Amino acid sequence: MAGATAGPLRPLRRVVEQFGSVRWRAALVSVLVVGATFTIGALAVVSVVRSSLYDSATNAAKAQALDLSSLEAARGHIEARIPNTEEQSAAQIVSANGDVLAATRDVAGQAAMADLRPPHGKLVVATGVTLELHRSTHVDLHLDARFVVAAVRMQGGRSAPTVLVAYSLGAADHTVDVLDVSLLITIPVLVLVVGALVWWLTGWALRPVETIRARVAELSATDLSQRVPTPATSDEIGQLARTMNDMLGRLEAASDRQRRLIADVSHELRNPLAALQAELEVAREHPQATARSMLEGSMAEVMRMSQLVDDMLTLARIDEGMLKLRPSEVDLDELVLEEANRLRAHADIDVSIEGVSAARVRGDEAQLRRVVTNLADNARRHARTCVRFAVRKQGSLCQVSVTDDGPGVPWYERERIFERFVRLDAARAHEGTGAGLGLAIVREIVIAHKGTVWVEDGHPGAKFIVSLPADDEA
């Protein structure tokens, strides 16, 4: 059905598409639609008016024929002259043989106006009869070219005469002609007025869009701080402006994030590269004096850069939606116990697992292991004497907490600490050597698992808590 409809409209659509401006397209479509509607309406109005006027003339002819028949029947005889009742009509009384027995002055001495012989008691009407149809009878009504004839047979059997009444259609035709001319003048004017009005209204409605377009055209990749003007209305234009500003805000935030990323990466890589360069220069100048400690330092710097690059690649995959989770049943308590053992083997601090209990979630084991590892490494860097692990199931949630007894996180920094390349300026940041990406990765992975992560006071130190949906089948 849609294809059948599109077929006839395809040429019209091609014509409309030739107009590049929305204003001109709207004006053209409105002109075509309104013009077609007005034309169809005008044709309907003319048809109704013509039919109504012709019916009125026919009814008048019928009424006069019946009245004249009754009058002659009451009189009892037929006079040669029939008085004219209306200027627009003429009458005759015709015998069964076709002879005119009586007539009005307009048709006196003329042949019968029409060859109509209705049955007794019947009324016959010839609608739309024209003089051209009766040239053989040389009828001249001194009326208009078009008229209607009504015929009724008088009483008296088969030989009874017939009354003929002709009523002019000239007044009706004149009215219809005047209406035709009026509509032919009025419709194009109205269509042009509607087209001009639509053109102006479309321009007025699209003025804010043009303002938005001009403002967006002025924006550059280096300055995304500008915003498009927002109308006070809540219509589609206002929604477009607000959506555009939201998009510009996201683009500005992404651009700022990118600039910060470049600056932070450059800063983070400068120190290990400078250290490596210095150690390599020393090794070049004194190859015989290359000590094991120098090699170990170089290896540590290389591992630091490798970890930074790996973290950056992980965040890049998360931003691009390329971090694909491979869900399976994961025992959080086992992951935490493994990390606790790793800390005991590589750190000179106490590690407590007294708060660890069984808890199972459904998620990507490798990514959840990374969450626990990052939290454990963060706690180890800032702990003074101990790190405490806890795992518990609370209702439909499983919580993992890692607490250190370090300097803690101020309350006003507890949200910002999960941003990328954020390291606090207090003693907590001074004691660490990370690049500030570990906690950002933790938050992204937890969010991907439909969980939440936050930090609170550890009394003393900081307590990081991860909350994940528990496995319903566990």
C-alpha positions, 0 to 999 in steps of 0.5 A: 500500500505504501509503495502504491501511494509513493508511486504517484507522489514520486514526481511531486516529491522530485519537484519539491526536492529541487528547492534547497530551502526548507522555507521554499519547500514548505511554501511550495507544498502548502501552495500545492495542497491548499490549491488542490483543496480549494480547487476540489472545494470550488468544484463541489460548491459550483456543482451544488449551486448549479444543481440547486438553482436548476432544481429551483427553476424546474420546481418553478416550471412544475408549479406554473404548469400545474397552476395553469392546468388547474386554472384552465380546467376550472375556467372550462374553456381555453382562451387564446392568450395566456397571461404572463405570470413571470418574466422568466417563463413562457407557457403554451397549451398544445392539442393532441395533434400538436397545434398551439391552442393558447400561448403567452405573449412571448411565444404567441404564433410559434410552434410548440416549445417541446414535443412532450405528451405526458400520460393523464395525471403525470408531470413530465419535465425536460431539464436542460432543453436548449433552443438549439434542440428545437430549431426545427420548430423555430421556437423563440422564447425571447429568453436565454438559450437554456431553459427547462420545460414542464408538461402536464396533460389536462383532463379530457381523455387521450385528446386532452391538450397539454400545458407546456411551461418553459422556465429560463435557466439564464439567471441560474447560469449567470449566477454560476458564471459569476461564481466561477469567475469569483472563484477563479480570481479568489482561489489563486489569490488565497493560495498565494497568500497562504504560500507567502504566509507559510514562507514567512512563518517557516522563516520565523520558526526556523530563525532560532535554528539558523542562529544555532547553525551560525553559532555552531559554525563559529565553533572550533576544535580548540574552543568548545566553551561556547554554547548555542542560544537556548529559547525560553520555549519548551518546543522542538527548537528549545529541545534541539538547542538544549540537546546541542548544548549538552552535546557541546558540553560532552565534547568539551569534557572529552576534549579537556579529558584528552588534553589532560590525558596527553599532559598527564601521560607526558608528565608520567613518562618524563620521569621514568624516561629521564631516569632511564636516560641517566642510567644509560648515560652512566652505563655508556660512560662507565661500562665496567662499573654497571652495577646490579642496582642500576639494572634493577632501577632500569627494570623498575622504570620499564615496568612502571611505564609498561603498567602505565601503558597497560592502564591507558589501553584498558581505559581506552577500550572502556571508553570505546566500548570494547571491554567485553565481559566474559561472565561466569561464577566468581568467588570473591572470597577466593580472589581476596585471599589470593591478593592477601597472600600476594601482599604478605609475600611482597610487602612488609606489613600485616595483612588481615583477612578476619572479615572474609566470608563466602560470597559469589557473584556473576562477572568477569573473573579476570576483570574482578581480579584486577579490581581487587589487585588495584585496591590491594596495591593502593592500600599497600602503597599508603598503609603504615602497618597493616591492610585489612580485607573483608568480604560479606554478603548482604541481601542481594549484594556482595561487598568487598572492602580493603582498608589501610591505616594510612593518612586517609582520604579527605571527605571532599576528595572522595569522589575526585579520587576515582578520576583519571590521573588524580593523585592527592596533594596530601601525604597520601599522594606523596607516599604513592608512586602510581600514575593515578589510573588504578582507581579509575579502572576500578570504578569503570570495571565495577560500573560495567558489572552494575556495581558501585564503589566508594571510599569512607573513613577507615578509622584510621586510614581509608576504606574502599568498598565495592558492592556488586550484585550477588549471584542469584543461583549461588 
